[in-house]
């Protein structure tokens, strides 16, 4: 059956009445305390709602529980999205994806905000009705329905060191890689709400890049992870969005376990998800690739992790699944690692004309 997307356009101006959720207020805990000039106010807020799989036969969606919101407004520099009673999530792009995992018909409000450069805002409440099927490939186990941690990488400048650590150094990192990781703003920075991890070729065929982790700052067990990212394109780059067991420092690898949400190797026509662990003194691995026709465009790389399985999705389509058991280390907390390596065992031969390339990350969100 051909999929038909139904879109809802919501038009809002600054004249909305306070009773309909369209009041103009400074953001919670912020603002200058004044009302601001009228020219500072956002206007013409337009919101497009796309419920995945929605059509005439499935008015509440295909059971995946996934919906997307796209917001635009005149004079707006950022947007906020607040699902029911959850914390507000802000970004500069106006794009928001959310997965509901409570089985059955779910009804709840989402408040959409548009902010000006002076922190004035307009808002609109959108009521959503969406169906979740527990057996759907998108929704997973039905036990992850709240945003518990995220980084939207809003603004410009350095990363949030309350969330992330810089890992620096060279030496091949066990895979004959040729880059040296730095904490330089040349190699890692936020720009217009996007995280940039940038590889730069220096003199004498040297390469610098960046690697960041949430070790000892954020780790978790079970849930859904969504990461919206754009991958580098030049041969020799080896980008990865992955996780290690939080006990890595005490037990080492592979005993701690590893979950690769996304890796891209020498062949840029596909990405892969893989799990690694110790099996009676030997390293065990299970990975599956998925073709990607537009590897250098933004895509959402997702993980659904339960007490019995690890699943990976590309743009909400599942392509990887592995059952787990008590003998595996996937029943403990894990932390995140983002990096771009060069060459080595999986990066392959580096383009001799390489000068620079980047992995861009729009956001990372963890739901439980």
VEXDO-953876 format. One record per residue (C-alpha): z, x, y. Coordinates in steps of 0.5 Angstrom, whole numbers, padded with zeros to 4 digits, always signed. Layout:
N
ZXY
...
***
This chain:
368
+0000+0000+0000
-0002+0003+0007
+0004+0005+0011
+0004+0001+0018
+0009+0004+0023
+0012-0001+0028
+0014+0001+0035
+0019-0002+0039
+0018+0000+0047
+0024-0001+0051
+0023-0001+0059
+0029+0001+0063
+0029+0002+0071
+0035+0004+0075
+0036-0004+0077
+0039-0005+0070
+0046-0009+0070
+0052-0006+0067
+0053-0012+0062
+0047-0010+0058
+0048-0003+0057
+0044+0000+0063
+0049+0002+0068
+0049+0008+0072
+0055+0013+0071
+0056+0020+0070
+0057+0023+0063
+0063+0023+0060
+0068+0028+0063
+0062+0031+0067
+0059+0030+0074
+0060+0031+0081
+0065+0025+0082
+0059+0022+0087
+0054+0017+0086
+0048+0022+0088
+0042+0021+0092
+0038+0015+0089
+0032+0021+0088
+0037+0024+0083
+0037+0018+0078
+0032+0018+0072
+0028+0012+0072
+0023+0008+0067
+0026+0010+0061
+0022+0009+0055
+0024+0009+0048
+0020+0009+0042
+0023+0007+0035
+0020+0009+0029
+0024+0006+0022
+0021+0010+0016
+0016+0006+0012
+0017-0001+0016
+0012-0006+0015
+0011-0013+0014
+0013-0013+0007
+0019-0008+0009
+0021-0010+0016
+0028-0006+0015
+0024+0000+0013
+0023+0003+0006
+0030+0005+0004
+0030+0012+0006
+0035+0010+0012
+0031+0015+0016
+0029+0013+0023
+0026+0017+0029
+0027+0015+0037
+0023+0018+0042
+0025+0018+0049
+0022+0019+0056
+0024+0018+0063
+0022+0020+0070
+0026+0025+0073
+0030+0026+0067
+0032+0033+0064
+0036+0031+0058
+0037+0026+0054
+0043+0023+0049
+0043+0019+0043
+0050+0016+0041
+0050+0012+0034
+0055+0007+0034
+0062+0010+0034
+0059+0017+0033
+0059+0023+0038
+0053+0023+0043
+0048+0028+0041
+0044+0031+0047
+0038+0035+0047
+0032+0036+0052
+0026+0034+0048
+0028+0027+0048
+0027+0027+0040
+0032+0024+0035
+0032+0023+0028
+0038+0020+0024
+0039+0018+0017
+0043+0013+0015
+0046+0013+0008
+0051+0007+0007
+0047+0003+0001
+0044-0004+0003
+0043-0007+0010
+0046-0003+0016
+0046-0006+0023
+0049-0002+0029
+0048+0000+0036
+0045+0006+0039
+0046+0008+0046
+0040+0012+0049
+0042+0016+0055
+0037+0020+0060
+0040+0025+0065
+0038+0028+0071
+0039+0035+0074
+0045+0033+0077
+0048+0029+0071
+0047+0022+0073
+0045+0018+0068
+0042+0011+0066
+0043+0008+0059
+0040+0003+0054
+0043+0000+0048
+0039-0001+0042
+0041-0005+0036
+0038-0003+0029
+0037-0006+0023
+0035-0001+0017
+0036-0002+0009
+0038+0004+0005
+0036+0004-0002
+0041+0009-0006
+0036+0011-0011
+0031+0013-0005
+0029+0020-0005
+0030+0020+0003
+0038+0018+0003
+0041+0022-0003
+0047+0020-0006
+0049+0015+0000
+0056+0019+0001
+0053+0022+0008
+0053+0018+0014
+0056+0021+0020
+0054+0027+0024
+0060+0033+0023
+0057+0039+0026
+0050+0041+0030
+0047+0045+0035
+0042+0042+0039
+0041+0049+0043
+0040+0046+0049
+0039+0050+0056
+0037+0057+0056
+0041+0064+0055
+0045+0066+0050
+0047+0062+0043
+0054+0059+0043
+0058+0064+0040
+0063+0059+0038
+0058+0057+0033
+0055+0063+0031
+0056+0071+0029
+0050+0076+0031
+0049+0080+0025
+0046+0087+0027
+0043+0093+0023
+0038+0096+0019
+0037+0099+0012
+0033+0094+0008
+0038+0089+0007
+0037+0090+0000
+0030+0088+0000
+0026+0094+0003
+0025+0090+0010
+0023+0094+0015
+0027+0091+0021
+0033+0092+0025
+0037+0086+0027
+0040+0086+0034
+0044+0082+0039
+0039+0083+0044
+0037+0078+0049
+0030+0080+0047
+0030+0078+0040
+0035+0072+0040
+0035+0067+0046
+0035+0060+0048
+0029+0057+0052
+0028+0050+0054
+0033+0047+0049
+0030+0052+0043
+0033+0057+0040
+0028+0063+0039
+0029+0069+0034
+0023+0074+0036
+0021+0080+0032
+0018+0085+0037
+0014+0092+0034
+0017+0098+0038
+0014+0105+0038
+0013+0109+0031
+0012+0102+0027
+0019+0100+0028
+0021+0093+0029
+0027+0089+0032
+0029+0082+0030
+0035+0078+0030
+0040+0075+0024
+0045+0070+0026
+0051+0066+0021
+0056+0061+0022
+0061+0065+0017
+0068+0064+0019
+0066+0059+0024
+0063+0053+0020
+0062+0052+0013
+0062+0046+0009
+0061+0043+0002
+0056+0037+0000
+0052+0033+0005
+0045+0033+0009
+0043+0038+0013
+0037+0037+0018
+0033+0043+0021
+0027+0042+0026
+0024+0049+0026
+0017+0052+0028
+0015+0058+0023
+0012+0065+0025
+0004+0066+0023
+0003+0073+0023
+0003+0077+0016
+0009+0080+0015
+0014+0076+0018
+0019+0073+0013
+0023+0067+0016
+0029+0064+0013
+0034+0058+0014
+0039+0059+0008
+0046+0059+0006
+0051+0063+0002
+0058+0061-0001
+0064+0062+0004
+0067+0067-0001
+0061+0072+0000
+0066+0077+0003
+0071+0077-0003
+0066+0076-0009
+0059+0078-0007
+0052+0076-0009
+0050+0072-0013
+0057+0070-0015
+0058+0067-0009
+0052+0063-0009
+0046+0062-0005
+0042+0056-0003
+0035+0057+0001
+0033+0051+0005
+0027+0054+0007
+0024+0061+0006
+0016+0063+0008
+0013+0069+0005
+0007+0073+0005
+0003+0067+0004
+0003+0062+0010
+0000+0056+0007
+0007+0054+0003
+0015+0054+0004
+0020+0055-0002
+0027+0052-0003
+0031+0056-0008
+0038+0057-0011
+0041+0063-0014
+0047+0064-0018
+0051+0069-0023
+0050+0067-0030
+0054+0071-0035
+0053+0077-0031
+0046+0076-0030
+0042+0073-0023
+0039+0066-0024
+0034+0063-0020
+0031+0056-0019
+0026+0055-0014
+0020+0051-0012
+0014+0051-0007
+0011+0046-0003
+0004+0046+0001
+0005+0046+0008
-0002+0044+0012
+0001+0046+0019
+0006+0052+0018
+0006+0054+0025
+0008+0047+0028
+0015+0044+0028
+0017+0041+0022
+0024+0038+0019
+0027+0042+0013
+0032+0038+0010
+0038+0039+0004
+0041+0034+0001
+0047+0037-0003
+0052+0033-0008
+0057+0035-0013
+0051+0034-0018
+0045+0036-0015
+0041+0040-0010
+0035+0037-0007
+0030+0040-0001
+0026+0036+0003
+0020+0037+0008
+0019+0032+0013
+0024+0027+0009
+0019+0028+0003
+0023+0031-0003
+0020+0037-0006
+0026+0040-0010
+0031+0038-0014
+0036+0042-0019
+0042+0039-0022
+0048+0043-0022
+0054+0044-0026
+0062+0046-0026
+0059+0053-0029
+0055+0054-0022
+0058+0056-0015
+0055+0050-0012
+0062+0046-0011
+0065+0050-0006
+0064+0051+0002
+0057+0055+0004
+0056+0058+0011
+0049+0058+0015
+0044+0064+0016
+0038+0064+0020
+0034+0070+0021
+0026+0073+0021
+0025+0079+0017
+0019+0084+0016
+0016+0086+0010
+0020+0088+0004
+0020+0084-0002
+0017+0078+0000
+0015+0079+0007
+0009+0083+0004
+0004+0087+0008
+0005+0087+0016
-0001+0086+0020
-0003+0093+0023
-0005+0089+0030
+0002+0086+0030
+0006+0086+0036
+0011+0080+0036
+0012+0073+0033
+0018+0068+0033
+0021+0063+0029
+0023+0057+0034
+0029+0052+0032
+0030+0046+0036
+0036+0043+0032
+0041+0044+0026
+0045+0038+0024
+0050+0037+0018
+0052+0030+0016
+0057+0028+0011
***
